[in-house]
Amino acid sequence: MSSAAAMEAIDELVQLSESMRQAASLLADDDPSDETASRRPSTFLNAVALGNVGAGKSAVLNSLIGHPVLPTGENGATRAPIVVDLARDPGLSSKSIVLQIDSKSQQVSASALRHSLQDRLSKGASGGSGRGRSDEIYLKLRTSTAPPLKLIDLPGIDQRVMDDSTISEYAGHNDAILIVVIPAMQAADVASSRALRLAKDIDPDGTRTIGVLSKVDQASADAKTVSCVQAILSNKGAPRAAADIEWVALIGQSVSIASAQSGSVGSDNSLETAWRAEAETLKSILTGAPQSKLGRIALVDTIAKQIRKRIKIRLPNLLSGLQGKSQIVQDELARLGESMVQSAEGTRAVALELCREFEDKFLAHITSGEGSGWKIVASFEGKFPDRIKQLPLDRHFDLNNVKRIVLEADGYQPYLISPEKGLRSLIKGVLEMAKEPSRLCVEEVHRVLLDIVNAAANATPGLGRYPPFKRAVIAIASNALDAFKSDAKKMVVALVDMERAFVPPQHFIRLVQRRMERQRREDELKNSRSSKKGHDTDQSKMNRASSPQTGSDEAGGSLKSMKDKSNQQDKDTKEGPNLQVAGPGGEITAGYLLKKSAKDNKWSRRWFVLNEKSGKLGYTKKQEERHFRGVIVLEECNLEEIEEEEISKSSKDSKKANGQEKGPSLVFKITNRVAYKTVLKAHSAVILKAESMADKVEWIKKIKGVIQSKGGSVKGPNTPEDGSIRQSRSDGSLDTMARGPADPEEELRWMSQEVRGYVEAVLNSLAANVPKAIVLCQVEKSKEDMLNQLYTSIREPTVSWPIW
């Protein structure tokens, strides 16, 4: 057979393949005439090259193209799938190549294309995985020399980037022709070829597999190899693995292509001449092989035969499906009745029934998660919360930025007293950023709903019988979804604006109260130190004035009492803490503490365990329990030493405390850095009491180290001696509020931390409420109103619906 005859056979198969594609579309309820619809591609005209690195796959495909387009040789090894979609244009010269990109065409040379592919393969080898369609290189070419096939050049199957999944993606579960390329020098070992084994797994019957023995000219000097090649081609004594498929022999394509491109013949028929010369060369080497299996022309003819064989296998099932579809349509027409389709009212009734069927499928996809329904929840739980968390809060709450906003809003003096206006401006600016993630979430849900509309339309059997009406239903549903999307965007923006417009005044009241509290504690600390110095001076004077010869019982009793008290404290300290230490570095400390109950205001003895490495303090009711009843995360907490009388709520206890000399306090309190956040369960503070001063000192030391390493604060006990501090708290509060802070920047830092805590709480609230608004405005609205939208459009008397 000549090259022209082989090309004509391929052209006929192209027309037959397109007809079968249209028939398959009808069976799938698609509209074959709809150019905008997603086309189900036919794979009858695909040819996938399989083989090891250096087997000559690219050279074989170049021979089919008629131009050295694909890189060959060691430097041109294929590292990613290359797809060459060929279209035959007899009007072009044999040396012309037209590259098509979208709707544009550009004439290029084979060498330019080859070098471009080499560059892309080199870059892809360093950056991409080389696997799958994500790394695919696609070319669409028009020539006068190539058959209208889609050639797929895969990387060598012995490369690391290749796996069975990639081969299956291109060659499995379809009708693509498999071209297994094996060098002639390896003909003796053809039975052990991995490429041939893979082809057998994909195509057990061999109905779409072609074997190519390449580079025969390089093995011409080896008589044993030539004999093996002839045996395989003649199917006489060939290995069992090679006996069930068609084989073709080729020489190195560079010889024929190079001679044609050099213009040695000097006419448009130079390629034809070169291919005939290739066949003559093969005949002289393989004298005992069938001539119909030698050269490029034989390869094109064999491909045409395999395509025709594959179509014959598929045709009976296709015809049977079309007959069944025809019967279904006839039965449906009989069920509807002749009178219904002969009037406008009958047509409208059919349309309304189809709309109900469509709505049933649409609701099933949303409620049961069929198709893309699950993506709505995935958007709420995945991308949207992540976008909220990724908002640049650190940049907005940087101290310099906070100071700038406060100064611009309030001026210099007011911010020293209460920078409320500036902080409100800061909150509004940060919350404004939440609008964009909310809008993006609306868009994502809208895209999912559009996919569900298309999937529901395709799953509605009745709509498949009326493609024009199916397109009309999809258009109406899409327009309705656009309106729902607009409402949803307005709703989520309103949610954010609601939080921006109103910041509770209590938040700023708490800011002022905490500032006054900090200033009060600073004053108390200063007064306490001053009072302690005065007390030590008075005590030293009294000791010098006292004498053992006075004989006064009262003085003696007083001194004895003081001595006993001092001895008791020294004894407690010398005995050391009654705590247990464990861990490689002693990072785990355990012991008993008294925990004050928030319900009945009583002390309960609990076993506490501190892990300094993880920064967590947990407790159990008994030492032998294995699971903690509660855990405090110390990195979020502050530590404060307090007096027992500060937490006493009983008047009897107060009287007892006032009637006795006050001893050292064993009580301390753990609170959250953010006042309105909890420390343990629903409690905003945990009050603990050590069993001895030594235990308290050790617990305070350990917990203090953990908290301070995480940026927390530790406060000492407030021990007012003479009531002066109490007076300042009651009478001097206005002075405290009006007085400027000692360190304005530190004060502003505290305030920005408080405001950030509030903003984070609001953002968490939006992350929970925005999805609810989207579900209400888009999902629920589409479930409730979609059928009404379709009915309203169909009942319009001016609209003519293309049912038939």
C-alpha positions in Angstrom: 0.0 0.0 0.0 1.3 3.5 -0.9 1.5 6.4 1.6 -1.5 8.2 0.0 -3.7 5.1 0.3 -2.8 4.7 4.0 -3.7 8.4 4.6 -7.0 8.0 2.9 -7.8 5.0 5.1 -7.0 7.1 8.2 -9.2 10.0 6.9 -12.2 7.6 6.5 -11.6 6.3 10.1 -11.6 9.9 11.3 -15.2 10.4 10.0 -16.3 7.1 11.4 -14.8 7.9 14.8 -16.6 11.3 14.9 -19.9 9.5 14.1 -19.3 7.1 17.0 -18.6 10.0 19.3 -21.9 11.6 18.4 -23.7 8.3 19.0 -22.1 8.0 22.4 -23.1 11.5 23.2 -26.7 10.7 22.4 -26.6 7.6 24.7 -25.2 9.9 27.5 -28.1 12.4 27.0 -25.7 15.0 25.6 -26.5 17.2 22.6 -24.1 16.4 19.8 -24.8 19.6 18.0 -24.0 21.8 21.0 -20.6 23.2 20.5 -20.5 24.8 24.0 -21.3 21.5 25.8 -18.5 19.4 27.2 -17.5 17.0 24.4 -16.8 13.4 25.2 -13.4 12.9 23.4 -13.0 9.9 21.2 -9.8 8.0 21.8 -9.8 5.8 18.7 -7.3 8.1 17.0 -4.9 8.3 19.9 -1.5 6.6 19.7 0.6 6.2 22.9 4.3 5.3 22.6 5.6 2.9 25.3 9.2 1.9 25.8 12.4 2.3 27.8 14.7 5.4 27.7 16.7 5.3 24.4 14.3 2.8 22.7 13.5 5.3 20.0 9.9 6.2 20.9 10.3 9.9 19.9 12.1 8.9 16.6 9.2 6.6 15.7 6.7 9.4 16.3 8.8 11.8 14.3 8.6 9.3 11.4 4.8 9.4 11.7 4.8 13.2 11.8 7.2 13.5 8.9 9.3 16.1 10.6 11.9 15.9 13.4 9.8 17.8 15.9 10.3 15.7 19.1 13.7 15.8 20.7 15.7 12.6 20.4 19.1 11.3 21.6 20.5 11.5 25.1 20.0 15.2 25.5 16.4 15.0 24.3 15.1 12.3 26.6 11.4 12.7 27.2 10.9 13.7 30.8 7.2 14.7 30.7 4.2 13.5 28.6 4.2 15.3 25.2 0.9 15.3 23.3 1.0 16.2 19.6 -2.5 16.7 18.1 -2.1 16.4 14.3 -4.4 17.7 11.6 -3.7 16.9 7.9 -3.8 19.8 5.5 -3.0 18.7 1.9 -2.7 22.3 0.8 0.6 22.7 2.7 4.0 21.8 1.2 5.7 18.8 2.6 8.2 21.0 4.5 5.6 23.3 6.2 4.5 23.0 9.8 1.7 25.2 11.2 1.5 25.6 15.0 -2.0 26.4 16.2 -2.5 28.2 19.5 -6.1 28.9 20.3 -7.6 30.5 17.2 -4.2 31.7 15.9 -1.9 29.9 13.5 1.8 30.4 13.0 4.2 28.7 10.6 7.3 27.3 12.4 10.3 25.2 11.6 10.9 21.7 13.0 14.2 22.7 14.6 12.6 25.7 16.4 9.9 23.4 17.8 12.4 20.8 18.8 14.7 23.3 20.7 11.6 24.8 22.4 10.6 21.4 23.6 14.1 20.6 24.8 14.1 23.8 26.9 10.7 23.0 28.4 11.8 19.5 29.3 14.9 20.7 30.9 13.0 23.2 33.1 10.4 20.6 33.9 13.0 18.1 35.0 14.3 20.6 37.6 10.9 21.9 38.8 8.1 19.5 38.1 7.3 15.9 38.9 6.9 14.9 35.3 3.8 12.8 36.1 0.3 13.1 34.9 -1.6 15.7 32.9 -0.5 18.6 35.1 3.0 18.5 33.6 1.8 17.6 30.0 3.2 19.5 27.0 0.5 20.0 24.4 1.1 20.9 20.7 -1.5 21.2 17.9 0.1 21.0 14.4 -1.1 21.1 10.8 1.1 19.4 8.1 0.5 17.7 4.8 2.6 14.7 5.8 1.1 13.4 9.0 -2.0 11.3 9.6 -4.7 13.0 11.7 -3.8 11.3 14.9 -3.1 12.4 18.5 0.4 11.1 19.3 1.4 10.8 23.0 5.1 10.5 23.8 5.5 9.2 27.4 8.8 9.3 29.3 10.7 6.0 29.4 9.0 3.5 31.6 12.3 2.8 33.4 12.5 6.4 34.5 11.7 7.3 38.1 9.1 9.9 37.1 7.0 7.2 35.4 4.5 4.9 37.2 1.6 2.7 36.2 -0.9 5.4 37.1 0.5 7.8 34.5 0.4 5.1 31.8 -3.1 4.1 32.8 -4.2 7.7 32.6 -3.3 7.9 28.9 -3.7 4.3 27.8 -6.0 2.5 30.2 -9.8 2.1 29.9 -10.0 3.7 26.4 -9.4 2.8 22.7 -6.0 4.4 22.2 -3.5 2.5 20.1 -0.4 1.2 22.1 2.9 1.5 20.1 5.4 -0.6 22.0 8.9 0.4 20.8 11.8 -2.1 21.3 15.3 -1.6 19.8 16.3 -4.3 17.3 19.4 -5.1 19.4 17.0 -6.3 22.2 14.9 -8.5 19.9 16.3 -11.6 21.4 15.0 -10.5 24.9 11.6 -9.3 23.7 9.7 -11.7 25.9 11.1 -10.0 29.0 10.3 -6.4 27.8 8.5 -4.5 30.6 6.8 -2.3 27.9 5.4 -5.4 26.3 4.2 -6.7 29.7 2.5 -3.4 30.4 0.7 -3.4 27.0 -0.5 -7.0 27.7 -1.9 -5.9 31.1 -3.8 -2.9 29.4 -4.8 -4.8 26.2 -4.9 -8.5 26.9 -6.4 -9.4 23.5 -3.9 -7.3 21.6 -6.6 -5.7 19.5 -5.0 -2.2 19.9 -1.3 -3.0 20.3 1.4 -2.6 17.7 5.0 -3.6 18.2 7.8 -1.6 16.6 11.4 -2.9 16.2 13.4 0.3 15.9 17.0 1.0 14.8 17.2 -2.1 12.6 20.0 -0.5 10.6 22.2 -0.3 13.7 21.8 -4.1 14.2 22.4 -5.1 10.5 25.9 -6.4 11.3 24.7 -8.9 13.9 23.3 -12.0 12.1 21.7 -13.4 15.2 19.8 -10.2 15.9 18.7 -10.0 12.3 17.3 -13.6 12.5 15.4 -12.7 15.7 13.9 -9.6 14.1 12.8 -11.7 11.0 11.3 -14.4 13.2 9.2 -11.8 15.1 8.0 -10.1 12.0 7.1 -13.4 10.3 5.6 -14.8 13.5 7.7 -18.0 13.0 9.4 -19.1 16.1 8.7 -15.8 17.8 8.3 -15.7 21.6 4.7 -16.4 22.8 4.5 -12.9 24.3 5.2 -11.3 20.9 3.1 -13.7 18.8 -0.4 -12.1 19.4 0.3 -8.6 18.2 1.2 -6.9 14.9 4.9 -6.0 14.4 6.6 -3.4 12.2 10.4 -2.7 11.6 11.9 0.8 11.2 15.4 2.2 10.8 16.6 5.2 12.7 14.2 7.9 11.5 17.0 10.5 11.4 18.3 9.0 8.2 15.1 9.4 6.2 14.0 12.7 7.7 17.5 14.2 7.3 17.7 13.2 3.7 14.2 14.7 3.0 14.8 18.0 4.8 18.2 18.5 3.2 16.4 18.9 -0.1 18.5 16.3 -1.9 15.6 15.4 -4.1 14.4 18.9 -4.4 10.6 18.5 -4.7 7.6 18.2 -2.4 7.7 14.4 -3.0 11.1 14.1 -1.3 9.5 12.5 1.8 7.7 9.9 -0.2 11.0 9.1 -1.9 12.8 8.9 1.5 10.2 6.5 2.9 10.5 4.2 -0.1 14.3 4.3 0.3 13.8 3.3 3.9 11.7 0.4 2.9 14.3 -0.7 0.3 17.0 -0.5 3.0 15.0 -2.7 5.3 14.4 -5.2 2.6 18.1 -5.5 2.0 18.7 -6.2 5.7 15.7 -8.3 6.5 15.6 -10.5 3.4 13.3 -13.1 5.0 10.7 -10.7 6.5 7.3 -9.8 5.0 7.6 -6.6 3.0 4.2 -5.4 4.3 5.8 -4.9 7.7 8.8 -2.8 6.8 9.0 1.0 7.0 6.9 4.0 7.9 4.2 3.3 5.3 3.7 -0.1 6.8 3.4 1.5 10.3 0.7 3.9 9.2 -1.2 1.0 7.4 -0.9 -1.1 10.6 -2.3 1.7 12.8 -5.3 2.1 10.4 -6.0 -1.7 10.7 -5.8 -1.6 14.5 -8.2 1.4 14.6 -10.6 -0.3 12.3 -10.5 -3.5 14.4 -11.1 -1.5 17.6 -14.1 0.3 16.1 -15.6 -3.0 15.0 -15.4 -4.3 18.6 -17.2 -1.2 19.9 -19.8 -0.9 17.2 -22.2 -3.7 18.3 -22.6 -2.3 21.8 -23.1 1.2 20.4 -25.8 0.0 18.0 -27.6 -1.9 20.7 -27.5 1.1 23.0 -29.0 3.3 20.3 -31.8 0.8 19.6 -32.6 0.7 23.3 -32.6 4.5 23.5 -34.9 4.7 20.5 -37.3 2.3 22.2 -37.3 4.4 25.4 -38.1 7.5 23.5 -41.0 5.7 21.7 -42.3 4.4 25.0 -42.2 7.8 26.6 -44.1 9.4 23.6 -46.7 6.7 23.9 -47.0 7.4 27.7 -47.4 11.1 27.2 -50.0 10.7 24.5 -50.4 12.3 21.1 -52.8 15.0 22.3 -50.3 16.5 24.8 -47.7 17.4 22.2 -50.0 18.9 19.7 -50.9 22.0 21.6 -49.1 24.8 23.6 -50.8 23.7 26.8 -49.6 20.1 26.3 -46.1 21.3 25.7 -46.2 23.5 28.8 -47.4 20.5 30.9 -44.5 18.4 29.7 -42.1 21.3 30.6 -43.6 21.6 34.1 -43.2 17.8 34.7 -39.6 18.0 33.5 -38.9 20.9 35.9 -40.2 18.8 38.8 -37.9 16.0 37.8 -35.0 18.4 37.7 -35.8 19.8 41.1 -35.9 16.3 42.6 -32.4 15.6 41.3 -31.2 19.1 42.4 -32.4 18.6 46.0 -30.9 15.1 46.1 -27.5 16.4 45.1 -27.6 19.1 47.8 -29.1 17.1 50.7 -27.3 13.8 50.1 -23.9 15.2 49.1 -24.1 13.6 45.6 -21.8 15.1 43.0 -20.4 18.3 44.4 -22.7 18.8 47.4 -20.0 17.9 49.9 -17.9 20.8 48.6 -20.2 23.3 50.3 -19.3 22.0 53.8 -15.7 21.6 52.8 -15.6 25.3 51.9 -17.0 26.2 55.3 -14.6 24.0 57.2 -11.5 24.5 55.1 -10.7 27.5 53.0 -12.9 30.1 54.8 -11.6 29.5 58.3 -8.1 29.4 57.0 -8.5 32.8 55.2 -9.8 34.3 58.5 -6.8 32.9 60.4 -4.4 34.2 57.8 -5.5 37.9 58.1 -2.5 40.0 58.9 -3.4 40.9 62.5 0.3 41.1 63.6 0.9 44.0 61.1 -2.2 45.9 62.2 -1.6 45.4 65.9 2.1 46.4 65.7 2.7 49.0 68.4 3.8 51.7 65.9 0.7 51.2 63.8 -1.6 51.3 66.9 0.2 54.5 68.1 -0.2 56.1 64.7 -3.9 55.3 64.4 -4.6 56.5 68.0 -2.7 59.7 67.5 -4.4 60.4 64.2 -7.9 59.8 65.7 -7.5 61.5 69.1 -4.6 63.9 69.0 -1.8 63.7 71.6 -3.5 64.5 74.9 -6.7 62.5 74.8 -5.0 59.2 74.1 -3.1 59.5 77.4 -6.4 59.3 79.2 -8.6 57.1 77.0 -7.8 56.4 73.4 -11.3 55.1 72.7 -11.8 56.8 69.3 -8.5 55.5 68.0 -9.1 52.0 69.2 -12.5 52.0 67.6 -10.9 53.1 64.3 -8.4 50.2 64.7 -11.1 47.7 65.3 -13.1 48.9 62.2 -10.0 48.7 60.0 -9.1 45.2 61.0 -12.7 43.9 60.8 -13.0 45.4 57.3 -10.5 42.7 56.1 -13.0 40.0 57.0 -15.2 41.1 54.1 -13.0 39.7 51.3 -12.8 36.1 52.7 -16.6 36.3 53.2 -17.2 37.3 49.6 -14.8 34.6 48.4 -16.8 32.0 50.4 -20.0 33.2 48.7 -18.3 32.8 45.3 -17.1 29.3 46.1 -20.6 28.1 47.2 -22.0 29.8 44.0 -19.7 27.8 41.8 -20.6 24.6 43.7 -24.3 25.2 43.2 -23.7 25.9 39.5 -22.0 22.5 39.2 -24.9 20.9 41.0 -27.3 22.5 38.6 -25.4 21.0 35.6 -25.1 17.6 37.3 -28.8 17.6 38.2 -29.7 18.4 34.6 -27.5 15.7 33.2 -29.0 13.2 35.7 -32.6 14.1 34.7 -33.5 11.5 32.0 -36.4 13.6 30.6 -34.2 16.7 29.9 -31.8 14.5 27.9 -34.5 14.0 25.4 -34.9 17.7 24.8 -31.4 19.3 24.6 -32.7 22.8 23.8 -35.1 22.8 26.8 -32.3 21.4 29.0 -30.1 24.4 28.1 -33.0 26.7 28.9 -33.6 25.1 32.3 -29.9 25.4 33.2 -29.9 29.1 32.1 -32.9 29.9 34.3 -31.4 28.0 37.3 -28.1 29.8 36.8 -29.8 33.2 36.7 -31.6 32.4 39.9 -28.4 31.4 41.6 -26.8 34.7 40.5 -29.6 36.6 42.3 -29.1 34.4 45.5 -25.4 35.1 45.3 -26.0 38.8 45.3 -28.2 38.6 48.3 -25.7 36.4 50.1 -22.9 38.9 49.5 -25.1 41.7 50.9 -25.8 39.6 54.0 -22.3 38.7 54.8 -21.0 42.3 54.3 -23.9 43.4 56.6 -22.7 40.9 59.3 -19.2 42.4 59.2 -20.5 46.0 59.1 -22.7 45.2 62.1 -19.6 44.2 64.1 -17.7 47.2 62.9 -20.5 49.7 63.6 -21.0 48.7 67.2 -18.3 47.9 69.7 -19.8 47.3 73.2 -19.0 50.3 75.5 -18.3 47.8 78.3 -15.1 46.8 76.4 -13.7 50.3 76.8 -15.0 50.6 80.3 -13.0 47.5 81.1 -9.9 49.0 79.5 -10.1 52.0 81.8 -10.8 49.8 84.8 -7.8 47.6 84.1 -5.6 50.6 83.7 -6.7 52.0 87.0 -6.2 48.6 88.6 -2.6 48.4 87.3 -1.9 51.9 88.6 -3.4 51.1 92.0 -1.2 48.0 92.3 1.9 50.0 91.4 1.0 52.5 94.1 0.3 49.7 96.6 3.7 48.1 95.8 5.5 51.4 96.4 3.6 52.1 99.6 4.1 48.6 100.8 7.9 48.9 100.3 7.9 52.3 102.1 5.8 50.9 105.0 8.0 47.8 105.3 11.2 50.0 105.6 9.5 52.1 108.4 8.4 48.9 110.2 11.9 47.4 110.1 13.3 50.7 111.6 10.8 50.7 114.4 11.5 47.0 115.1 15.2 47.5 115.4 14.7 50.4 117.8 12.4 48.3 120.0 14.9 45.4 120.1 17.7 47.8 121.2 15.4 49.2 123.9 14.4 45.8 125.2 16.5 44.2 128.0 16.4 40.7 129.6 16.7 42.3 133.1 13.3 44.1 132.9 11.5 41.0 134.3 8.3 42.2 132.7 6.0 39.2 131.9 4.2 41.1 129.2 7.4 42.0 127.4 8.8 38.5 127.8 5.6 37.0 126.5 5.7 39.3 123.5 9.3 38.5 122.6 8.7 34.8 123.1 5.7 34.9 120.8 7.7 36.7 118.1 10.5 34.3 118.5 8.2 31.2 118.3 6.7 32.7 115.1 10.1 33.3 113.6 11.3 29.8 114.5 8.1 28.3 113.0 8.8 30.1 109.7 12.4 29.1 109.7 11.4 25.5 110.5 9.0 25.4 107.5 11.6 26.8 105.2 14.4 24.5 106.4 12.2 21.4 106.1 11.9 22.1 102.4 9.0 21.5 100.0 7.0 18.2 100.2 6.8 17.9 96.4 7.8 15.1 93.9 10.1 15.8 90.9 10.3 13.5 87.8 11.4 13.7 84.2 14.9 13.6 82.6 15.5 17.2 83.4 13.3 17.4 86.5 10.6 19.2 84.4 7.7 17.5 86.1 6.7 18.6 89.6 3.8 17.0 91.5 2.2 17.5 94.9 -1.0 18.4 96.8 -2.6 21.8 96.7 -5.9 23.1 98.1 -8.3 24.3 95.3 -11.1 26.7 96.1 -14.4 25.6 94.8 -16.4 28.3 92.9 -19.7 26.6 93.9 -19.6 26.3 97.7 -16.5 28.5 98.4 -14.7 25.5 100.2 -11.2 24.2 99.9 -10.7 20.8 98.3 -7.4 18.9 98.4 -6.2 17.9 94.9 -3.2 16.3 93.4 -1.5 18.7 90.9 1.1 17.9 88.2 3.1 20.6 86.5 4.9 19.9 83.2 7.3 22.8 82.6 8.2 21.6 79.1 4.6 21.7 77.8 3.6 24.6 80.1 0.5 22.8 81.4 -0.7 22.4 85.0 -3.2 19.5 85.5 -4.9 18.0 88.5 -6.7 14.9 89.7 -8.8 14.1 92.8 -6.5 11.4 93.9 -2.8 10.8 93.3 -3.4 7.4 91.7 -5.9 8.6 89.1 -4.5 8.4 85.5 -6.7 11.1 83.8 -6.7 14.8 84.6 -10.0 16.3 85.7 -8.8 19.7 84.4 -5.7 21.3 82.7 -4.5 24.9 82.8 -2.5 26.2 79.8 0.0 28.5 81.6 1.3 30.2 78.5 -2.1 32.1 78.4 -2.1 33.0 82.1 -0.9 35.4 84.8 0.1 34.5 88.3 -0.8 36.6 91.4 -0.1 36.1 95.1 -3.0 37.1 97.2 -4.0 37.3 100.9 -6.5 34.8 102.3 -8.6 37.7 103.7 -9.1 39.0 100.1 -11.0 35.9 99.2 -12.9 35.4 102.5 -16.6 36.0 102.1 -17.8 35.0 105.6 -18.1 37.7 108.3 -17.1 35.1 110.9 -13.9 34.4 109.0 -13.3 38.2 108.8 -13.7 38.6 112.5 -11.4 35.7 113.2 -8.8 37.2 110.8 -9.0 40.6 112.5 -8.6 39.1 115.9 -5.5 37.2 115.1 -2.0 38.2 114.0 -1.8 37.8 110.3 0.7 35.1 109.2 2.3 34.6 105.8 -0.3 33.8 103.0 -0.2 30.4 101.3 -2.7 31.5 98.6 -2.1 32.4 95.0 -4.3 32.9 92.0 -4.0 32.0 88.3 -6.0 34.2 85.7 -6.1 34.5 82.0 -4.2 37.4 80.4 -7.4 38.4 78.6 -10.0 39.2 81.2 -13.0 37.8 79.6 -11.4 34.5 78.7 -11.5 31.4 80.9 -8.6 29.6 82.6 -10.1 26.3 83.5 -13.5 25.0 82.2 -15.9 27.9 82.7 -13.8 29.7 85.4 -12.0 33.0 84.8 -9.7 32.4 87.8 -8.3 29.5 89.8 -7.4 30.1 93.5 -4.9 27.6 95.0 -3.4 27.2 98.5 -0.2 25.4 99.4 0.0 23.2 102.5 3.2 24.9 103.7 5.3 28.0 103.0 8.1 25.8 101.5 5.6 24.2 99.1 4.2 27.6 98.1 7.7 29.0 97.4 8.5 26.0 95.2 5.2 26.1 93.3 5.4 29.8 92.8 9.0 29.4 91.5 8.1 26.7 89.0 4.9 28.3 87.7 6.5 31.7 87.6 9.3 30.4 85.4 6.8 28.9 82.9 4.5 32.0 82.8 7.3 34.5 82.4 9.0 32.5 79.6 5.7 32.8 77.7 5.4 36.6 78.2 3.0 36.5 81.2 3.2 38.5 84.4 3.6 37.6 88.0 2.2 39.9 90.7 3.1 40.0 94.4 0.6 40.1 97.3 -1.2 43.3 98.3 -0.7 43.7 102.0 -2.1 47.1 103.1 -0.8 48.0 106.6 -2.4 51.3 107.5 -5.4 51.8 105.1 -3.7 54.4 103.1 -4.0 52.4 99.9 -7.6 51.6 100.6 -8.2 55.4 100.9 -6.6 56.0 97.5 -8.7 53.4 95.9 -11.9 55.0 97.1 -11.1 58.7 97.1 -8.4 58.9 94.5 -9.9 57.0 91.6 -10.7 60.1 89.5 -7.1 61.3 90.1 -5.8 57.9 89.0 -8.0 58.0 85.8 -6.9 61.5 84.9 -3.3 61.0 85.7 -1.2 60.0 82.6 0.6 56.7 82.7 4.2 56.5 83.7 5.0 54.7 80.4 2.4 55.5 77.7 3.9 53.0 75.2 3.6 50.2 77.7 0.0 51.3 78.5 -0.8 51.3 74.8 0.7 47.9 74.4 -1.6 46.5 77.1 -4.6 48.1 75.4 -3.7 46.8 72.0 -3.4 43.3 73.4 -6.9 43.7 74.9 -8.3 45.0 71.7 -6.7 42.2 69.7 -8.3 39.7 72.0 -11.7 41.3 71.3 -11.1 41.4 67.5 -10.0 37.7 67.5 -13.2 36.8 69.4 -15.3 38.8 66.8 -13.5 37.1 63.9 -14.2 33.7 65.4 -17.8 34.7 65.7 -17.9 35.7 62.0 -16.2 32.4 61.0 -19.2 30.7 62.7 -22.0 33.0 61.5 -21.0 33.8 57.9 -21.5 30.2 56.8 -25.0 30.3 58.4 -25.8 33.4 56.4 -24.6 31.8 53.1 -26.6 28.6 53.8 -29.7 30.8 54.4 -29.3 33.1 51.4 -27.9 30.6 48.8 -28.5 26.9 49.7 -31.8 27.1 51.5 -33.1 29.8 49.1 -32.2 27.6 46.1 -33.9 24.6 47.7 -37.1 26.6 48.4 -37.3 28.9 45.4 -35.7 27.0 42.5 -38.9 25.4 41.3 -40.9 28.6 41.6 -38.3 30.3 39.4 -38.6 27.6 36.7 -42.5 27.7 36.9 -42.6 31.5 36.6 -40.4 31.5 33.5 -42.3 28.7 31.8 -45.8 30.1 32.5 -44.9 33.4 30.7 -47.2 33.4 27.6 -44.7 35.2 25.5 -42.0 32.6 25.8 -41.9 29.7 23.3 -40.2 26.7 24.8 -38.2 24.5 22.5 -39.4 21.1 23.7 -39.4 19.3 20.4 
